[in-house]
Amino acid sequence: MYKFRFILTICFLLGSKLIYSQDWNKIFIYERDAEYQMADNQFNKAAETFKKALRLIPESASFKFKIGYCFLNSDDKKSEAISYFEEASQKISKSYDANSFKEMNAPTETLYLLAEALRIERRYDEAIEAYKKYKEYLKPGDKLIDIVDQNIACCSNANNFITDSLSVKAVNLGNLINNELPNTNAVISGDGSTLAYSNVTKTGNDIFVANKVNGKWAAPKKITTQLGDKYFVTCFLSYDGKDLYLYLDDPKNLDLYVTTIEKNKWIKPLKFEKPINSKSNETHACLTKDGNTIYFISDRKGGLGGFDIYKSVVNEKGVWGEPVNLGTEINTKFNEATPFLSPDEKYLFFSSEGHEGMGGFDIFYVNLEGTPKVVNLGYPVNNSDNNLFYFPIKGWKEGLLSFYTKDGFGKRDIYHLDISRYTNLNGKILADANSSPYQVSILDIDKNDTIARPEPNNNNFTYKVGVGSYKVFVKNSKYLPFTQDISIPEDYTNKDFNFDAKLQPIPVVAPKLVAEVLPKKDSVIIEKPKTEILADNTKKETKTTIEKPREVKKDKPIIKIENTNTSNSSVKISTYAVQIMALKTDVGADYFKNVQNIEITQSPEGFYRYSVGSTESMEEAMTTLKKIKELGYEKAFVRIDKKDAMFTIQLMSHKAPVDLSTFKNISGVTESKGSDGIFRYYVGNFSSPKDAKSTLISIVESGYKDAFIKKVEVK
């Protein structure tokens, strides 16, 4: 509904005439099939069908244009449109005949669509050039000139938004809600009990409603047949979730409707009367908590541009009053769409093509109670594609949004977004500038993951972080290691967090070696625990690495094992590490200049042990020992540590986090993010594979066909 005039006439561009040969008969069939597929929003299939026609007449720029158009309108293959538009743009004709079946050239609109595709792919300079070339074909005074100029400005501004980006955690609502189709237009009732959303199908739309049970979304119910039409689209839910607002996607006229649930069934939707609906198009609505004020979208006469946002209030007679255009502070000469109120009704969120953005529709918000300054929600919630239907749960900080990712379940999935502004961690190293280089690392404490190693410049370093807890490490061979814990709370409003890293010199006196009293052979030394969970069951269960220097901590388990079989039948395994020396005073890993990846642990007697190369192979340990002795550490030896090997069951792995409510039939599921960035989901702890086998069988039978047993090491 928001396409420009040349897209609105695409059916003419795809027209056909007389056929004279067998090949033309095939081409006619391919083109007809592709047009039907496009009408059903099956743009990928339509592109493949057009490709069959192109193979019969490979010189046709017209078919290349049509293939590019299909890919540009797909959810997952937009980038593939570029090459087809580029080839088609070599044969542009001002006299393009949309009604000629044998037209071999491409229309001038090819350049505009090429620019759109380049902009979406963030190739902004190339996009600007394509927009300018298209503009040369427009006559003075053409309304499309404003649209082209707006998009050129967006391309020029885009990098500024990317530089000043947001911190966004996007959590997929899971495959209980999302399926393989485009999942869109998700709304939640004000009391948080009901979720409604749409599926785009081959033959229209399906509407789903899910209720929250014990804090989790239950399986959604398809209510399409109850509504009586396949072309309704979700807009809004009333505060109590009993009224569902929709618009009917009718090509002749788009109108607003409302349906109510009665006796667990949704009644046939009722059409809004005037003055809400009109002879023009109305495409979206949201209401206040009391239901007495409505904000909606319409392209009726008297507006400021295409589609504008209007407001209507119930009058003293109990009917909707005359709608009022929200004015030039909010509406533009371009299109606005999908308005929503924040829960406190203080802010209005909406999408617009007209305000300063990154191109296409961007999401904005405005304070309705103060100065009506429109604010771009920011990147990456907004990008250079069309960004529509942001449903605010906690204003700009939390909401629902539907978009495509390679890791999703469908063409578009519904995600729950947690948004925060980035904060610049600005550190100043208070030490001799001539003692560089300094090694700086930043650890995300919650994830136990090193997220950055910023390079100091003149003893200053900076890095952007979101809300969370962090530990900053600064190291240098002449100074004792420096650490500082930093917490950025949700209500932190400053753009910068400044701190000093004051380093203390290492004492000049060489450290005195003190003989360590070795434990008896039958004793078990409690060391800092490690956990090794592998990416899949086709890889080795252990990994021989020399770990990077890390802070010394008191000995305590990293993994909390619940409901563990504590019988004495658990498997014992041995690990081997090369211990270089043990000192009463910690000198830090940098003391060993010719040995990298030193691991520091503290023995029960208080000695700081410096080791490398923890492995389950004595042969590998002996090889490492030989190399260490060659470096001059003659007293190094292989230390043997005993560990219990526990076992767990991996249910699945995924590139994006999955809502734990997905595992509705299994309790106690935990999530773990590996160093490879993969999220894995586990359940149970067992002393042996035999103990885990019966549980695994039950899990596989419940539908988790790829579940398997993995080993977890605990000291």
DRENKEZA-847072 format. One record per residue (C-alpha): residue number from 0; x, y, z. Coordinates in steps of 0.25 Angstrom, whole numbers. Example, Ala and Ser with C-alpha at 12.3 -4.5 7.8 and 13.67 -1.06 7.14 Angstrom:
<vopas>
 resi     u     v     w
    0    49   -18    31
    1    55    -4    29
</vopas>
This chain:
<vopas>
 resi     u     v     w
    0     0     0     0
    1    12     9     1
    2    18     6   -12
    3    21    18   -22
    4    13    20   -35
    5    22    11   -43
    6    21     0   -34
    7     6     1   -34
    8     6    -1   -49
    9    15   -13   -48
   10     4   -21   -53
   11     5   -14   -66
   12    20   -15   -67
   13    18   -30   -66
   14     7   -30   -77
   15     8   -39   -89
   16     3   -39  -103
   17     3   -49  -115
   18    11   -62  -116
   19    16   -67  -129
   20    25   -79  -126
   21    26   -91  -116
   22    37   -83  -108
   23    27   -71  -107
   24    16   -81  -102
   25    26   -85   -91
   26    29   -71   -88
   27    15   -67   -87
   28    12   -79   -77
   29    24   -75   -69
   30    20   -61   -68
   31     6   -64   -64
   32    10   -73   -53
   33    20   -63   -48
   34     9   -52   -47
   35     0   -61   -39
   36    12   -65   -30
   37    15   -50   -28
   38     0   -47   -25
   39     1   -58   -14
   40    14   -51    -8
   41    22   -63   -13
   42    33   -54   -18
   43    45   -64   -18
   44    36   -74   -26
   45    33   -63   -36
   46    47   -60   -37
   47    51   -74   -41
   48    39   -75   -51
   49    44   -62   -58
   50    58   -68   -58
   51    52   -80   -67
   52    47   -69   -77
   53    60   -62   -76
   54    67   -75   -80
   55    59   -75   -93
   56    62   -60   -96
   57    75   -57   -89
   58    76   -43   -95
   59    63   -38   -89
   60    66   -27   -79
   61    51   -26   -76
   62    51   -40   -70
   63    64   -36   -62
   64    57   -25   -57
   65    45   -33   -52
   66    54   -43   -46
   67    61   -32   -38
   68    47   -27   -34
   69    43   -40   -28
   70    56   -42   -20
   71    55   -28   -15
   72    42   -31    -9
   73    46   -44    -3
   74    50   -45    12
   75    63   -53    10
   76    69   -50    -4
   77    68   -35    -5
   78    83   -35    -8
   79    81   -44   -21
   80    73   -33   -27
   81    85   -24   -29
   82    92   -32   -41
   83    79   -33   -48
   84    76   -18   -47
   85    90   -15   -51
   86    89   -23   -64
   87    75   -18   -67
   88    80    -3   -65
   89    89    -5   -77
   90    77    -5   -86
   91    68     5   -81
   92    58    11   -90
   93    49    24   -88
   94    40    18   -98
   95    38     5   -90
   96    26    -2   -95
   97    19    -9   -83
   98     9   -15   -92
   99    18   -21  -102
  100    21   -36   -99
  101    34   -35  -107
  102    40   -23  -100
  103    55   -25   -98
  104    58   -13   -91
  105    56    -9   -76
  106    48     3   -71
  107    55    15   -65
  108    49    11   -51
  109    60     0   -51
  110    70    11   -46
  111    61    15   -35
  112    60     0   -30
  113    75    -2   -32
  114    77    10   -23
  115    67     4   -13
  116    74   -10   -13
  117    88    -3   -11
  118    83     5     0
  119    78    -7     7
  120    91   -14     6
  121    98    -1    12
  122   105     2    -1
  123   101    17     1
  124   111    24    -9
  125   106    15   -20
  126    92    16   -16
  127    93    31   -17
  128    99    30   -31
  129    87    22   -36
  130    77    31   -29
  131    83    43   -37
  132    83    35   -50
  133    68    32   -48
  134    66    47   -45
  135    71    51   -58
  136    59    44   -65
  137    49    51   -56
  138    42    64   -61
  139    43    77   -53
  140    32    77   -43
  141    30    62   -42
  142    26    58   -28
  143    36    47   -29
  144    47    57   -28
  145    44    59   -14
  146    44    44   -11
  147    58    43   -18
  148    64    54   -11
  149    59    49     3
  150    66    36     0
  151    79    42    -4
  152    79    50     9
  153    76    37    17
  154    88    30    10
  155    97    42    14
  156    92    41    28
  157    92    26    30
  158   107    25    35
  159   104    35    46
  160    93    26    52
  161   102    14    51
  162   113    21    58
  163   104    25    69
  164    97    11    70
  165    89     5    81
  166    92    -7    89
  167    81   -17    86
  168    78   -31    91
  169    68   -38    82
  170    62   -51    87
  171    54   -60    78
  172    40   -63    83
  173    43   -78    79
  174    37   -88    70
  175    24   -89    78
  176    20   -75    73
  177    29   -73    60
  178    27   -83    49
  179    34   -84    35
  180    25   -73    29
  181    26   -58    31
  182    22   -55    45
  183    18   -41    47
  184     9   -30    54
  185    11   -35    68
  186     3   -28    79
  187     1   -31    94
  188   -10   -26   102
  189    -8   -16   113
  190    -9   -26   124
  191     1   -35   117
  192    -8   -47   117
  193   -11   -48   102
  194    -2   -48    89
  195    -7   -47    75
  196     0   -47    62
  197    -1   -50    47
  198     5   -60    37
  199     6   -57    23
  200     2   -69    15
  201     1   -73     0
  202   -14   -69     0
  203   -15   -58    10
  204   -13   -56    25
  205   -15   -65    37
  206   -17   -58    51
  207   -12   -65    63
  208   -15   -62    78
  209    -7   -68    90
  210   -10   -66   105
  211     1   -65   116
  212     0   -77   126
  213     9   -77   138
  214    18   -66   132
  215    20   -73   118
  216    12   -72   105
  217     3   -84   103
  218     2   -91    89
  219    -5   -80    80
  220   -19   -83    74
  221   -22   -79    59
  222   -35   -71    59
  223   -35   -68    44
  224   -48   -76    41
  225   -55   -70    53
  226   -52   -56    46
  227   -58   -61    33
  228   -47   -55    24
  229   -33   -58    20
  230   -29   -44    18
  231   -30   -38    32
  232   -17   -33    38
  233   -14   -30    53
  234   -13   -16    58
  235   -16   -15    73
  236   -21   -22    85
  237   -29   -15    96
  238   -24   -14   110
  239   -31   -26   115
  240   -28   -34   102
  241   -43   -36    99
  242   -44   -27    87
  243   -35   -29    75
  244   -33   -18    65
  245   -31   -21    50
  246   -30   -15    36
  247   -35   -23    24
  248   -25   -23    13
  249   -35   -21     2
  250   -28   -15   -11
  251   -41    -7   -14
  252   -41    -1     0
  253   -34    -3    13
  254   -43    -1    25
  255   -42    -3    40
  256   -50   -14    48
  257   -51   -19    62
  258   -54   -33    68
  259   -58   -37    82
  260   -56   -51    89
  261   -69   -56    94
  262   -70   -70   101
  263   -56   -73    96
  264   -59   -70    82
  265   -56   -58    74
  266   -68   -52    67
  267   -69   -47    52
  268   -61   -34    52
  269   -69   -21    52
  270   -65   -10    42
  271   -63     4    48
  272   -73    14    44
  273   -70    28    39
  274   -63    37    43
  275   -52    27    46
  276   -53    19    33
  277   -55    27    20
  278   -55    26     5
  279   -40    26     6
  280   -31    16    12
  281   -29    13    27
  282   -18     3    31
  283   -15     3    46
  284   -21     7    59
  285   -17     8    74
  286   -25    12    86
  287   -23    18   100
  288   -25     9   112
  289   -39    14   114
  290   -43    12   100
  291   -47    27    98
  292   -36    31    89
  293   -32    25    76
  294   -19    28    67
  295   -20    23    53
  296   -14    24    39
  297   -22    29    27
  298   -19    35    13
  299   -32    43    13
  300   -33    57     7
  301   -27    69    14
  302   -15    61    19
  303    -1    66    18
  304     4    55     9
  305     2    41     7
  306    -3    33    19
  307    -4    42    32
  308    -7    39    47
  309   -20    44    52
  310   -26    45    66
  311   -41    44    70
  312   -47    44    83
  313   -61    39    88
  314   -70    51    90
  315   -81    54   100
  316   -91    45    91
  317   -82    33    92
  318   -78    33    78
  319   -65    36    71
  320   -62    51    69
  321   -57    57    56
  322   -42    52    54
  323   -31    62    55
  324   -18    61    47
  325    -6    61    57
  326     0    72    49
  327    14    76    43
  328    22    73    55
  329    19    58    53
  330    13    56    39
  331    21    59    27
  332    18    60    12
  333    22    45    11
  334    16    33    18
  335    14    30    33
  336    10    17    38
  337     7     8    50
  338     6    17    62
  339     6    11    76
  340     5    18    90
  341    15    14   101
  342     9     8   113
  343     9    21   121
  344     2    27   108
  345    13    38   109
  346    20    35    96
  347    15    32    82
  348    23    22    74
  349    21    21    59
  350    28    19    46
  351    31    29    35
  352    38    31    22
  353    39    46    24
  354    47    49    37
  355    62    48    37
  356    65    34    36
  357    73    23    29
  358    64    21    17
  359    50    15    15
  360    42    14    27
  361    49    17    41
  362    43    16    55
  363    42    29    63
  364    35    33    76
  365    30    47    81
  366    27    52    94
  367    12    55    94
  368    12    63   107
  369    24    72   104
  370    31    78    92
  371    27    70    81
  372    41    67    76
  373    42    54    67
  374    53    45    71
  375    59    34    62
  376    59    21    71
  377    73    18    65
  378    81     7    59
  379    81    -5    58
  380    66    -5    62
  381    65     4    49
  382    73     0    37
  383    73     4    22
  384    61    -5    19
  385    47    -2    23
  386    45    -3    38
  387    30    -4    42
  388    21    -8    54
  389    30    -6    66
  390    21   -10    78
  391    26    -3    91
  392    26   -11   104
  393    34    -2   112
  394    35    10   103
  395    48    10    95
  396    55     1   104
  397    47   -11   101
  398    38   -16    90
  399    34   -26    80
  400    38   -25    65
  401    38   -35    53
  402    50   -36    44
  403    58   -47    36
  404    70   -53    41
  405    78   -65    35
  406    77   -72    49
  407    61   -70    50
  408    50   -80    48
  409    43   -73    37
  410    44   -63    26
  411    42   -53    38
  412    41   -56    52
  413    36   -48    64
  414    47   -44    74
  415    46   -38    88
  416    56   -26    88
  417    63   -21   100
  418    69    -7    96
  419    79     2   103
  420    89    13   100
  421   103    10    98
  422   113    16   109
  423   127    19   105
  424   137    13   115
  425   148    23   115
  426   161    18   123
  427   173    26   125
  428   186    18   129
  429   194    25   140
  430   207    20   137
  431   220    23   129
  432   216    25   115
  433   230    20   111
  434   226     6   117
  435   216     3   106
  436   211    -6   100
  437   200    -8   110
  438   190   -20   109
  439   176   -16   111
  440   164   -26   112
  441   149   -24   115
  442   142   -36   121
  443   126   -37   121
  444   124   -43   135
  445   110   -48   132
  446   115   -56   120
  447   129   -59   125
  448   134   -55   112
  449   145   -45   107
  450   138   -35    98
  451   149   -26    94
  452   164   -23    94
  453   164    -8    92
  454   178    -2    87
  455   183     9    96
  456   187    22    90
  457   196    31    98
  458   191    23   110
  459   176    25   107
  460   166    15   102
  461   151    14   100
  462   141     4    97
  463   126     4    96
  464   117    -4   105
  465   103    -6   108
  466    96    -9   121
  467   103   -19   129
  468   115   -23   138
  469   129   -22   133
  470   143   -25   138
  471   155   -17   132
  472   169   -23   132
  473   182   -15   129
  474   195   -22   128
  475   209   -18   125
  476   222   -25   128
  477   228   -15   137
  478   215   -13   146
  479   206   -22   154
  480   193   -25   147
  481   181   -15   149
  482   167   -19   150
  483   154   -11   152
  484   139   -15   152
  485   130    -6   145
  486   114    -7   146
  487   106     1   136
  488    91     1   141
  489    79     2   133
  490    76    16   137
  491    90    21   134
  492    88    33   125
  493   103    38   123
  494   109    35   109
  495   123    33   116
  496   128    26   128
  497   142    31   132
  498   152    24   141
  499   167    23   144
  500   175    11   143
  501   187    13   153
  502   197     3   151
  503   207    -1   162
  504   222    -5   158
  505   226   -19   160
  506   237   -19   172
  507   251   -18   167
  508   255   -30   176
  509   255   -43   169
  510   245   -52   175
  511   250   -63   184
  512   247   -77   180
  513   241   -85   191
  514   240  -100   190
  515   226  -105   190
  516   222  -117   199
  517   216  -126   189
  518   204  -134   193
  519   203  -149   196
  520   200  -157   184
  521   186  -161   188
  522   182  -147   191
  523   173  -139   182
  524   177  -124   180
  525   165  -115   179
  526   168  -106   167
  527   160   -95   160
  528   149  -103   152
  529   148  -104   137
  530   136  -108   128
  531   138  -113   114
  532   125  -115   106
  533   127  -118    92
  534   120  -113    80
  535   114  -126    76
  536   116  -141    78
  537   125  -143    66
  538   137  -135    72
  539   146  -139    83
  540   141  -137    98
  541   154  -131   102
  542   162  -119    96
  543   177  -117    98
  544   180  -102    99
  545   189   -93   106
  546   179   -83   113
  547   182   -68   113
  548   186   -61   126
  549   174   -59   135
  550   172   -54   149
  551   174   -63   161
  552   161   -66   168
  553   158   -74   181
  554   155   -89   177
  555   140   -91   175
  556   132   -99   165
  557   127   -91   152
  558   116  -100   149
  559   105  -102   159
  560   100  -117   158
  561    86  -119   163
  562    80  -133   165
  563    93  -139   163
  564    95  -154   165
  565   105  -154   177
  566   108  -168   177
  567   123  -173   177
  568   121  -179   163
  569   124  -166   156
  570   135  -167   146
  571   149  -162   150
  572   158  -155   140
  573   172  -150   140
  574   177  -137   134
  575   192  -133   133
  576   198  -119   133
  577   212  -114   133
  578   215  -107   146
  579   227   -97   144
  580   228   -92   158
  581   221   -88   171
  582   223   -75   178
  583   217   -70   191
  584   216   -56   184
  585   208   -54   171
  586   217   -48   161
  587   206   -49   150
  588   207   -56   136
  589   215   -45   130
  590   227   -49   138
  591   229   -61   129
  592   233   -53   117
  593   237   -65   108
  594   225   -73   112
  595   211   -70   107
  596   197   -74   112
  597   201   -76   126
  598   190   -81   136
  599   191   -77   150
  600   184   -85   161
  601   185   -84   176
  602   188   -97   184
  603   182  -100   198
  604   195   -96   204
  605   195   -82   198
  606   205   -84   187
  607   203   -78   174
  608   205   -88   163
  609   209   -85   149
  610   205   -95   139
  611   202   -97   124
  612   196  -108   115
  613   184  -115   123
  614   181  -127   115
  615   176  -142   117
  616   188  -147   110
  617   200  -150   117
  618   208  -151   104
  619   204  -137   100
  620   208  -132   114
  621   221  -138   113
  622   223  -132   100
  623   220  -118   106
  624   229  -121   118
  625   241  -123   108
  626   238  -110   102
  627   237  -103   115
  628   250  -109   120
  629   257  -104   107
  630   253   -90   111
  631   261   -91   124
  632   251   -96   134
  633   258  -108   138
  634   250  -111   151
  635   237  -111   143
  636   229  -124   144
  637   216  -130   140
  638   205  -129   151
  639   193  -139   151
  640   180  -135   155
  641   168  -144   158
  642   154  -140   154
  643   140  -145   154
  644   133  -147   140
  645   119  -143   140
  646   109  -145   129
  647    97  -136   123
  648    88  -137   112
  649    88  -126   101
  650    75  -124    95
  651    78  -114    83
  652    87  -103    79
  653    84   -90    72
  654    91   -78    67
  655    81   -69    73
  656    76   -70    88
  657    63   -77    89
  658    52   -74    99
  659    53   -85   110
  660    38   -86   109
  661    40   -93    96
  662    43  -106   105
  663    29  -106   111
  664    30  -121   113
  665    44  -122   120
  666    47  -115   133
  667    60  -110   138
  668    66  -107   124
  669    78   -98   124
  670    85   -89   114
  671   100   -88   111
  672   107   -79   101
  673   120   -85    96
  674   132   -78    91
  675   128   -81    77
  676   115   -72    79
  677   106   -84    79
  678    95   -85    89
  679    93   -99    95
  680    82  -104   103
  681    84  -115   114
  682    76  -123   124
  683    80  -132   135
  684    93  -137   142
  685    97  -151   143
  686   109  -159   148
  687   111  -168   136
  688   105  -169   122
  689    98  -182   127
  690    90  -173   137
  691    86  -163   126
  692    82  -173   116
  693    68  -175   121
  694    65  -160   122
  695    71  -158   108
  696    61  -168   102
  697    49  -161   108
  698    54  -148   103
  699    56  -153    89
  700    42  -159    89
  701    36  -146    93
  702    41  -140    80
  703    56  -136    82
  704    61  -145    72
  705    75  -139    72
  706    78  -140    87
  707    90  -147    92
  708    99  -149   104
  709   111  -140   107
  710   122  -140   117
  711   124  -129   127
  712   137  -129   135
  713   136  -124   150
  714   147  -124   159
</vopas>
